[in-house]
């Protein structure tokens, strides 16, 4: 995720940047924002439900003995019932096997990530970021100027949440460039550089709207980057 040198560089960037602003920057990095347990189950259910219809569409039919002369009505009824039960049992077994196989395959992390809709990933990343914002008390700074930079590695997504004191003064899109630089660093295998660039851009925005006051600029939040599983 991040090695010791990376964490030290990020911490130094935060500490240095906060000398220019009364805002507080807090960085959190998670390996993944959700376990997405519903994804393997959803794909397994779809496969199990669709398979019988696909078999019928492919022309596969239930085989039954030829009914002809010499068969009584009761015998023909029994044969038809037996054939229907066999077909139903076979379909249920097929659905069960498919459900288990697809669920196991879809639960493999690379496969699960591939099958997870991007919109769901974005929703979970935002939700986890919001949880961290509250859990780390970013809403408790003196002037409500905390800024959370949250990265979810497996989803390849980042989220920035600014508290009310700064969000009321700037448009949310002003942070886009910082998030772009951040993810470029991660994609290039240089996460510390990405964080340094993003923190620098965030500090520029914060310094413009909530500059530091000489002799009155307490460090209200830890500067170290937090790593989550």
C-alpha atoms as an extended CHARMM CRD file, in Angstrom:
* protein
*
       229  EXT
         1         1  UNK       CA              0.0000000000        0.0000000000        0.0000000000  PROA      1               0.0000000000
         2         2  UNK       CA              2.2820000000        2.7790000000        1.2870000000  PROA      2               0.0000000000
         3         3  UNK       CA              5.7410000000        2.1860000000        2.6890000000  PROA      3               0.0000000000
         4         4  UNK       CA              7.3090000000        4.0840000000        5.5600000000  PROA      4               0.0000000000
         5         5  UNK       CA              9.0650000000        6.5440000000        3.2610000000  PROA      5               0.0000000000
         6         6  UNK       CA              5.8080000000        7.3050000000        1.4440000000  PROA      6               0.0000000000
         7         7  UNK       CA              4.0100000000        7.9550000000        4.7240000000  PROA      7               0.0000000000
         8         8  UNK       CA              6.8040000000       10.2520000000        5.9310000000  PROA      8               0.0000000000
         9         9  UNK       CA              6.6670000000       12.2700000000        2.7030000000  PROA      9               0.0000000000
        10        10  UNK       CA              2.9010000000       12.6620000000        2.9110000000  PROA      10              0.0000000000
        11        11  UNK       CA              3.1010000000       13.6980000000        6.5430000000  PROA      11              0.0000000000
        12        12  UNK       CA              5.7700000000       16.2820000000        5.7330000000  PROA      12              0.0000000000
        13        13  UNK       CA              3.6720000000       17.6590000000        2.8690000000  PROA      13              0.0000000000
        14        14  UNK       CA              0.6730000000       18.0840000000        5.1780000000  PROA      14              0.0000000000
        15        15  UNK       CA              2.7160000000       19.6740000000        7.9480000000  PROA      15              0.0000000000
        16        16  UNK       CA              4.4030000000       22.1250000000        5.5940000000  PROA      16              0.0000000000
        17        17  UNK       CA              1.1890000000       22.9750000000        3.7430000000  PROA      17              0.0000000000
        18        18  UNK       CA             -0.7760000000       23.6910000000        6.8940000000  PROA      18              0.0000000000
        19        19  UNK       CA              1.6350000000       26.4880000000        7.8140000000  PROA      19              0.0000000000
        20        20  UNK       CA             -0.0630000000       28.5020000000        5.0370000000  PROA      20              0.0000000000
        21        21  UNK       CA             -3.6700000000       27.9090000000        6.0440000000  PROA      21              0.0000000000
        22        22  UNK       CA             -5.9610000000       27.4730000000        9.0130000000  PROA      22              0.0000000000
        23        23  UNK       CA             -7.4820000000       24.5250000000        7.1740000000  PROA      23              0.0000000000
        24        24  UNK       CA             -6.7060000000       20.9580000000        8.2250000000  PROA      24              0.0000000000
        25        25  UNK       CA             -5.8520000000       18.2070000000        5.7300000000  PROA      25              0.0000000000
        26        26  UNK       CA             -6.3300000000       14.5860000000        6.7200000000  PROA      26              0.0000000000
        27        27  UNK       CA             -5.3840000000       11.6420000000        4.4890000000  PROA      27              0.0000000000
        28        28  UNK       CA             -6.8300000000        8.1320000000        4.6200000000  PROA      28              0.0000000000
        29        29  UNK       CA             -5.9120000000        5.2070000000        2.3650000000  PROA      29              0.0000000000
        30        30  UNK       CA             -8.0310000000        2.0380000000        2.2680000000  PROA      30              0.0000000000
        31        31  UNK       CA             -7.2530000000       -1.1560000000        0.4120000000  PROA      31              0.0000000000
        32        32  UNK       CA            -10.9260000000       -1.5540000000       -0.4610000000  PROA      32              0.0000000000
        33        33  UNK       CA            -14.0580000000        0.3370000000        0.5760000000  PROA      33              0.0000000000
        34        34  UNK       CA            -16.4490000000       -2.6310000000        0.7130000000  PROA      34              0.0000000000
        35        35  UNK       CA            -16.4490000000       -6.4230000000        0.5740000000  PROA      35              0.0000000000
        36        36  UNK       CA            -19.2190000000       -6.3640000000       -2.0800000000  PROA      36              0.0000000000
        37        37  UNK       CA            -20.5750000000       -9.6910000000       -0.8190000000  PROA      37              0.0000000000
        38        38  UNK       CA            -23.7790000000       -9.2310000000       -2.7890000000  PROA      38              0.0000000000
        39        39  UNK       CA            -21.9650000000       -9.2720000000       -6.1400000000  PROA      39              0.0000000000
        40        40  UNK       CA            -21.0840000000      -13.0150000000       -6.2690000000  PROA      40              0.0000000000
        41        41  UNK       CA            -24.5710000000      -13.9000000000       -5.0200000000  PROA      41              0.0000000000
        42        42  UNK       CA            -26.2600000000      -11.6510000000       -7.5850000000  PROA      42              0.0000000000
        43        43  UNK       CA            -24.3050000000      -13.0640000000      -10.5250000000  PROA      43              0.0000000000
        44        44  UNK       CA            -24.8200000000      -16.6270000000       -9.2850000000  PROA      44              0.0000000000
        45        45  UNK       CA            -28.5690000000      -16.0550000000       -9.0120000000  PROA      45              0.0000000000
        46        46  UNK       CA            -28.7260000000      -14.5980000000      -12.5190000000  PROA      46              0.0000000000
        47        47  UNK       CA            -26.8020000000      -17.5490000000      -13.9620000000  PROA      47              0.0000000000
        48        48  UNK       CA            -29.0120000000      -20.0700000000      -12.1820000000  PROA      48              0.0000000000
        49        49  UNK       CA            -32.2180000000      -18.3990000000      -13.3160000000  PROA      49              0.0000000000
        50        50  UNK       CA            -31.1790000000      -17.8060000000      -16.9220000000  PROA      50              0.0000000000
        51        51  UNK       CA            -29.5970000000      -21.2150000000      -17.6360000000  PROA      51              0.0000000000
        52        52  UNK       CA            -32.8530000000      -23.2340000000      -18.0730000000  PROA      52              0.0000000000
        53        53  UNK       CA            -34.2530000000      -20.5820000000      -20.4220000000  PROA      53              0.0000000000
        54        54  UNK       CA            -31.0470000000      -20.6560000000      -22.4750000000  PROA      54              0.0000000000
        55        55  UNK       CA            -31.2310000000      -24.4440000000      -22.7290000000  PROA      55              0.0000000000
        56        56  UNK       CA            -34.8050000000      -24.2790000000      -23.9880000000  PROA      56              0.0000000000
        57        57  UNK       CA            -33.8800000000      -21.5360000000      -26.4440000000  PROA      57              0.0000000000
        58        58  UNK       CA            -31.0540000000      -23.7410000000      -27.7020000000  PROA      58              0.0000000000
        59        59  UNK       CA            -33.5930000000      -26.4180000000      -28.5660000000  PROA      59              0.0000000000
        60        60  UNK       CA            -32.8210000000      -28.8780000000      -25.7820000000  PROA      60              0.0000000000
        61        61  UNK       CA            -36.0110000000      -30.7710000000      -24.9970000000  PROA      61              0.0000000000
        62        62  UNK       CA            -37.1120000000      -33.2450000000      -22.4020000000  PROA      62              0.0000000000
        63        63  UNK       CA            -37.0030000000      -36.8090000000      -23.7330000000  PROA      63              0.0000000000
        64        64  UNK       CA            -40.0220000000      -38.9900000000      -23.0270000000  PROA      64              0.0000000000
        65        65  UNK       CA            -41.0000000000      -42.4920000000      -24.1110000000  PROA      65              0.0000000000
        66        66  UNK       CA            -43.0980000000      -42.7160000000      -27.2560000000  PROA      66              0.0000000000
        67        67  UNK       CA            -46.7200000000      -43.0880000000      -26.3790000000  PROA      67              0.0000000000
        68        68  UNK       CA            -48.7240000000      -45.3270000000      -28.6590000000  PROA      68              0.0000000000
        69        69  UNK       CA            -51.3670000000      -47.9690000000      -28.7930000000  PROA      69              0.0000000000
        70        70  UNK       CA            -51.6430000000      -50.2860000000      -25.8460000000  PROA      70              0.0000000000
        71        71  UNK       CA            -51.0760000000      -47.6010000000      -23.2660000000  PROA      71              0.0000000000
        72        72  UNK       CA            -53.9000000000      -46.8540000000      -20.9270000000  PROA      72              0.0000000000
        73        73  UNK       CA            -54.7420000000      -43.2670000000      -19.9680000000  PROA      73              0.0000000000
        74        74  UNK       CA            -53.4370000000      -43.9010000000      -16.4550000000  PROA      74              0.0000000000
        75        75  UNK       CA            -50.1170000000      -45.2370000000      -17.7840000000  PROA      75              0.0000000000
        76        76  UNK       CA            -49.6660000000      -42.2820000000      -20.1090000000  PROA      76              0.0000000000
        77        77  UNK       CA            -50.4100000000      -39.9130000000      -17.2330000000  PROA      77              0.0000000000
        78        78  UNK       CA            -47.8230000000      -41.6510000000      -15.0480000000  PROA      78              0.0000000000
        79        79  UNK       CA            -45.1920000000      -41.4920000000      -17.7990000000  PROA      79              0.0000000000
        80        80  UNK       CA            -45.8580000000      -37.7890000000      -18.4240000000  PROA      80              0.0000000000
        81        81  UNK       CA            -45.6730000000      -37.0590000000      -14.7170000000  PROA      81              0.0000000000
        82        82  UNK       CA            -42.3960000000      -38.9770000000      -14.3730000000  PROA      82              0.0000000000
        83        83  UNK       CA            -40.8690000000      -37.1460000000      -17.3520000000  PROA      83              0.0000000000
        84        84  UNK       CA            -41.9470000000      -33.7760000000      -15.9500000000  PROA      84              0.0000000000
        85        85  UNK       CA            -40.5040000000      -34.6000000000      -12.5480000000  PROA      85              0.0000000000
        86        86  UNK       CA            -37.2170000000      -35.7190000000      -14.1000000000  PROA      86              0.0000000000
        87        87  UNK       CA            -37.0000000000      -32.5160000000      -16.1210000000  PROA      87              0.0000000000
        88        88  UNK       CA            -37.7730000000      -30.4070000000      -13.0630000000  PROA      88              0.0000000000
        89        89  UNK       CA            -35.2300000000      -32.2740000000      -10.9430000000  PROA      89              0.0000000000
        90        90  UNK       CA            -32.6000000000      -31.8750000000      -13.6420000000  PROA      90              0.0000000000
        91        91  UNK       CA            -33.3010000000      -28.1500000000      -13.9320000000  PROA      91              0.0000000000
        92        92  UNK       CA            -33.0700000000      -27.6750000000      -10.1770000000  PROA      92              0.0000000000
        93        93  UNK       CA            -29.7980000000      -29.6050000000      -10.0030000000  PROA      93              0.0000000000
        94        94  UNK       CA            -28.4130000000      -27.5960000000      -12.8980000000  PROA      94              0.0000000000
        95        95  UNK       CA            -29.4250000000      -24.3580000000      -11.2160000000  PROA      95              0.0000000000
        96        96  UNK       CA            -27.8740000000      -25.4430000000       -7.9290000000  PROA      96              0.0000000000
        97        97  UNK       CA            -24.5750000000      -26.4230000000       -9.5160000000  PROA      97              0.0000000000
        98        98  UNK       CA            -24.4470000000      -23.2410000000      -11.5660000000  PROA      98              0.0000000000
        99        99  UNK       CA            -25.2210000000      -21.1110000000       -8.5130000000  PROA      99              0.0000000000
       100       100  UNK       CA            -22.3900000000      -22.6440000000       -6.4980000000  PROA      100             0.0000000000
       101       101  UNK       CA            -19.8270000000      -22.5690000000       -9.3260000000  PROA      101             0.0000000000
       102       102  UNK       CA            -20.5890000000      -18.9980000000      -10.3790000000  PROA      102             0.0000000000
       103       103  UNK       CA            -20.6660000000      -17.8030000000       -6.7640000000  PROA      103             0.0000000000
       104       104  UNK       CA            -17.2270000000      -19.3020000000       -6.1100000000  PROA      104             0.0000000000
       105       105  UNK       CA            -15.7440000000      -17.8450000000       -9.2890000000  PROA      105             0.0000000000
       106       106  UNK       CA            -17.3310000000      -14.4370000000       -8.7960000000  PROA      106             0.0000000000
       107       107  UNK       CA            -16.0480000000      -14.2990000000       -5.2080000000  PROA      107             0.0000000000
       108       108  UNK       CA            -12.4420000000      -14.3410000000       -6.4220000000  PROA      108             0.0000000000
       109       109  UNK       CA            -11.2320000000      -10.7540000000       -5.7830000000  PROA      109             0.0000000000
       110       110  UNK       CA            -10.1040000000       -9.9750000000       -9.3730000000  PROA      110             0.0000000000
       111       111  UNK       CA            -13.3230000000      -11.4010000000      -10.8190000000  PROA      111             0.0000000000
       112       112  UNK       CA            -15.4980000000       -9.6970000000       -8.2110000000  PROA      112             0.0000000000
       113       113  UNK       CA            -13.8940000000       -6.3340000000       -8.9290000000  PROA      113             0.0000000000
       114       114  UNK       CA            -14.4550000000       -6.8400000000      -12.6500000000  PROA      114             0.0000000000
       115       115  UNK       CA            -18.1250000000       -7.7360000000      -12.1620000000  PROA      115             0.0000000000
       116       116  UNK       CA            -18.8880000000       -4.9180000000       -9.7240000000  PROA      116             0.0000000000
       117       117  UNK       CA            -20.6100000000       -1.9610000000      -11.4290000000  PROA      117             0.0000000000
       118       118  UNK       CA            -18.5730000000        1.2360000000      -11.3350000000  PROA      118             0.0000000000
       119       119  UNK       CA            -21.5360000000        3.1790000000       -9.9550000000  PROA      119             0.0000000000
       120       120  UNK       CA            -21.7120000000        0.8340000000       -6.9630000000  PROA      120             0.0000000000
       121       121  UNK       CA            -17.9750000000        1.2040000000       -6.3690000000  PROA      121             0.0000000000
       122       122  UNK       CA            -18.3020000000        4.9870000000       -6.4240000000  PROA      122             0.0000000000
       123       123  UNK       CA            -21.2080000000        4.8400000000       -3.9840000000  PROA      123             0.0000000000
       124       124  UNK       CA            -19.3020000000        2.6120000000       -1.5520000000  PROA      124             0.0000000000
       125       125  UNK       CA            -16.1540000000        4.7500000000       -1.7740000000  PROA      125             0.0000000000
       126       126  UNK       CA            -18.1410000000        7.8880000000       -1.0060000000  PROA      126             0.0000000000
       127       127  UNK       CA            -19.9190000000        6.1980000000        1.8620000000  PROA      127             0.0000000000
       128       128  UNK       CA            -16.6720000000        4.9410000000        3.3990000000  PROA      128             0.0000000000
       129       129  UNK       CA            -15.1080000000        8.3710000000        2.9610000000  PROA      129             0.0000000000
       130       130  UNK       CA            -18.0560000000        9.9730000000        4.7500000000  PROA      130             0.0000000000
       131       131  UNK       CA            -17.7400000000        7.4520000000        7.5640000000  PROA      131             0.0000000000
       132       132  UNK       CA            -14.0570000000        8.2670000000        7.9410000000  PROA      132             0.0000000000
       133       133  UNK       CA            -14.7570000000       11.9870000000        7.8950000000  PROA      133             0.0000000000
       134       134  UNK       CA            -16.9740000000       11.6020000000       10.9400000000  PROA      134             0.0000000000
       135       135  UNK       CA            -14.9010000000        8.8990000000       12.6340000000  PROA      135             0.0000000000
       136       136  UNK       CA            -11.7410000000       11.0240000000       12.4980000000  PROA      136             0.0000000000
       137       137  UNK       CA            -13.6300000000       14.0990000000       13.7810000000  PROA      137             0.0000000000
       138       138  UNK       CA            -12.8730000000       16.3200000000       10.8120000000  PROA      138             0.0000000000
       139       139  UNK       CA            -16.1370000000       18.1130000000       11.5540000000  PROA      139             0.0000000000
       140       140  UNK       CA            -14.7640000000       19.1910000000       14.9340000000  PROA      140             0.0000000000
       141       141  UNK       CA            -12.1510000000       21.7090000000       13.8190000000  PROA      141             0.0000000000
       142       142  UNK       CA            -12.5420000000       25.1960000000       15.2220000000  PROA      142             0.0000000000
       143       143  UNK       CA            -13.6290000000       26.8440000000       11.9800000000  PROA      143             0.0000000000
       144       144  UNK       CA            -15.0200000000       23.7230000000       10.2450000000  PROA      144             0.0000000000
       145       145  UNK       CA            -12.2280000000       23.8010000000        7.6670000000  PROA      145             0.0000000000
       146       146  UNK       CA            -11.1890000000       20.1520000000        7.6740000000  PROA      146             0.0000000000
       147       147  UNK       CA            -10.5170000000       18.4580000000        4.3250000000  PROA      147             0.0000000000
       148       148  UNK       CA            -10.4240000000       14.6830000000        3.9800000000  PROA      148             0.0000000000
       149       149  UNK       CA             -8.4900000000       13.0940000000        1.1200000000  PROA      149             0.0000000000
       150       150  UNK       CA             -9.5830000000        9.4740000000        0.8680000000  PROA      150             0.0000000000
       151       151  UNK       CA             -8.1460000000        6.8750000000       -1.5160000000  PROA      151             0.0000000000
       152       152  UNK       CA             -9.5550000000        3.3940000000       -2.1370000000  PROA      152             0.0000000000
       153       153  UNK       CA             -6.8580000000        1.4100000000       -3.9020000000  PROA      153             0.0000000000
       154       154  UNK       CA             -8.7230000000       -1.6080000000       -5.2910000000  PROA      154             0.0000000000
       155       155  UNK       CA            -11.4640000000        0.5760000000       -6.7500000000  PROA      155             0.0000000000
       156       156  UNK       CA             -8.8920000000        3.0200000000       -8.1930000000  PROA      156             0.0000000000
       157       157  UNK       CA            -10.9630000000        5.8690000000       -6.7930000000  PROA      157             0.0000000000
       158       158  UNK       CA            -10.4430000000        8.8590000000       -4.5510000000  PROA      158             0.0000000000
       159       159  UNK       CA            -12.8420000000       11.1270000000       -2.7210000000  PROA      159             0.0000000000
       160       160  UNK       CA            -12.3740000000       14.5570000000       -1.1730000000  PROA      160             0.0000000000
       161       161  UNK       CA            -14.7370000000       15.8980000000        1.4810000000  PROA      161             0.0000000000
       162       162  UNK       CA            -14.4540000000       19.5000000000        2.6500000000  PROA      162             0.0000000000
       163       163  UNK       CA            -16.1790000000       20.6070000000        5.8450000000  PROA      163             0.0000000000
       164       164  UNK       CA            -18.8090000000       23.3460000000        5.8160000000  PROA      164             0.0000000000
       165       165  UNK       CA            -16.3940000000       26.1670000000        6.6070000000  PROA      165             0.0000000000
       166       166  UNK       CA            -14.5340000000       25.6750000000        3.3290000000  PROA      166             0.0000000000
       167       167  UNK       CA            -17.2730000000       24.0340000000        1.2310000000  PROA      167             0.0000000000
       168       168  UNK       CA            -19.3970000000       27.1810000000        1.6040000000  PROA      168             0.0000000000
       169       169  UNK       CA            -16.6100000000       29.2700000000        0.0490000000  PROA      169             0.0000000000
       170       170  UNK       CA            -15.5160000000       27.1680000000       -2.9250000000  PROA      170             0.0000000000
       171       171  UNK       CA            -17.1830000000       25.2040000000       -5.6730000000  PROA      171             0.0000000000
       172       172  UNK       CA            -16.8250000000       21.4490000000       -5.3080000000  PROA      172             0.0000000000
       173       173  UNK       CA            -15.2020000000       21.1480000000       -8.7340000000  PROA      173             0.0000000000
       174       174  UNK       CA            -12.1310000000       23.1340000000       -7.6680000000  PROA      174             0.0000000000
       175       175  UNK       CA            -10.8120000000       19.9510000000       -6.0700000000  PROA      175             0.0000000000
       176       176  UNK       CA            -10.9570000000       17.9300000000       -9.2970000000  PROA      176             0.0000000000
       177       177  UNK       CA             -7.4170000000       18.7960000000      -10.3810000000  PROA      177             0.0000000000
       178       178  UNK       CA             -6.0500000000       17.6700000000       -7.0300000000  PROA      178             0.0000000000
       179       179  UNK       CA             -7.8720000000       14.3470000000       -7.2580000000  PROA      179             0.0000000000
       180       180  UNK       CA             -6.6380000000       13.8410000000      -10.8070000000  PROA      180             0.0000000000
       181       181  UNK       CA             -3.0210000000       14.3840000000       -9.7690000000  PROA      181             0.0000000000
       182       182  UNK       CA             -3.4990000000       12.0730000000       -6.8090000000  PROA      182             0.0000000000
       183       183  UNK       CA             -4.7830000000        9.1630000000       -8.8860000000  PROA      183             0.0000000000
       184       184  UNK       CA             -2.1500000000        9.7430000000      -11.5690000000  PROA      184             0.0000000000
       185       185  UNK       CA              0.4730000000        9.1530000000       -8.9030000000  PROA      185             0.0000000000
       186       186  UNK       CA             -1.1570000000        5.9110000000       -7.8000000000  PROA      186             0.0000000000
       187       187  UNK       CA             -1.5360000000        4.6440000000      -11.3570000000  PROA      187             0.0000000000
       188       188  UNK       CA              2.1270000000        5.4040000000      -12.0180000000  PROA      188             0.0000000000
       189       189  UNK       CA              3.1900000000        3.4930000000       -8.8970000000  PROA      189             0.0000000000
       190       190  UNK       CA              4.2850000000        6.7110000000       -7.1470000000  PROA      190             0.0000000000
       191       191  UNK       CA              1.5860000000        7.3060000000       -4.5340000000  PROA      191             0.0000000000
       192       192  UNK       CA              3.6690000000        9.6770000000       -2.4110000000  PROA      192             0.0000000000
       193       193  UNK       CA              4.1780000000       11.9660000000       -5.4010000000  PROA      193             0.0000000000
       194       194  UNK       CA              0.4590000000       11.8610000000       -6.1080000000  PROA      194             0.0000000000
       195       195  UNK       CA             -0.3500000000       12.8280000000       -2.5450000000  PROA      195             0.0000000000
       196       196  UNK       CA              2.2510000000       15.5910000000       -2.5060000000  PROA      196             0.0000000000
       197       197  UNK       CA              0.8270000000       17.1070000000       -5.6900000000  PROA      197             0.0000000000
       198       198  UNK       CA             -2.7680000000       16.8220000000       -4.4610000000  PROA      198             0.0000000000
       199       199  UNK       CA             -1.9370000000       18.2600000000       -1.0440000000  PROA      199             0.0000000000
       200       200  UNK       CA             -0.1090000000       21.1640000000       -2.6620000000  PROA      200             0.0000000000
       201       201  UNK       CA             -3.1180000000       22.0270000000       -4.8280000000  PROA      201             0.0000000000
       202       202  UNK       CA             -5.4790000000       21.7170000000       -1.8660000000  PROA      202             0.0000000000
       203       203  UNK       CA             -3.2620000000       23.9830000000        0.2240000000  PROA      203             0.0000000000
       204       204  UNK       CA             -3.3130000000       26.5990000000       -2.5340000000  PROA      204             0.0000000000
       205       205  UNK       CA             -7.1230000000       26.6180000000       -2.3840000000  PROA      205             0.0000000000
       206       206  UNK       CA             -7.2470000000       26.6340000000        1.4000000000  PROA      206             0.0000000000
       207       207  UNK       CA             -4.6290000000       29.3830000000        1.6940000000  PROA      207             0.0000000000
       208       208  UNK       CA             -6.6800000000       31.5680000000       -0.6110000000  PROA      208             0.0000000000
       209       209  UNK       CA             -9.9270000000       31.1940000000        1.3320000000  PROA      209             0.0000000000
       210       210  UNK       CA             -8.8080000000       30.3850000000        4.8940000000  PROA      210             0.0000000000
       211       211  UNK       CA             -5.2270000000       31.6620000000        5.2170000000  PROA      211             0.0000000000
       212       212  UNK       CA             -3.1720000000       31.0940000000        8.3190000000  PROA      212             0.0000000000
       213       213  UNK       CA             -3.2660000000       33.7480000000       11.0250000000  PROA      213             0.0000000000
       214       214  UNK       CA              0.0550000000       34.6420000000       12.5790000000  PROA      214             0.0000000000
       215       215  UNK       CA              0.2970000000       33.3250000000       16.1220000000  PROA      215             0.0000000000
       216       216  UNK       CA             -3.0790000000       31.5920000000       15.8920000000  PROA      216             0.0000000000
       217       217  UNK       CA             -2.8280000000       28.4860000000       13.7320000000  PROA      217             0.0000000000
       218       218  UNK       CA             -3.1200000000       25.3920000000       15.9110000000  PROA      218             0.0000000000
       219       219  UNK       CA             -2.6160000000       21.9320000000       14.3940000000  PROA      219             0.0000000000
       220       220  UNK       CA             -5.9960000000       20.4280000000       15.2330000000  PROA      220             0.0000000000
       221       221  UNK       CA             -5.6810000000       17.0510000000       13.4800000000  PROA      221             0.0000000000
       222       222  UNK       CA             -2.8270000000       14.5340000000       13.1570000000  PROA      222             0.0000000000
       223       223  UNK       CA             -0.6960000000       14.9190000000       10.0440000000  PROA      223             0.0000000000
       224       224  UNK       CA              0.0610000000       11.2210000000        9.5480000000  PROA      224             0.0000000000
       225       225  UNK       CA             -1.7180000000        9.2830000000        6.8110000000  PROA      225             0.0000000000
       226       226  UNK       CA             -4.1220000000        6.6070000000        8.0910000000  PROA      226             0.0000000000
       227       227  UNK       CA             -4.0470000000        3.1610000000        6.4740000000  PROA      227             0.0000000000
       228       228  UNK       CA             -7.1820000000        1.0020000000        6.5030000000  PROA      228             0.0000000000
       229       229  UNK       CA             -7.5050000000       -2.6670000000        5.4770000000  PROA      229             0.0000000000
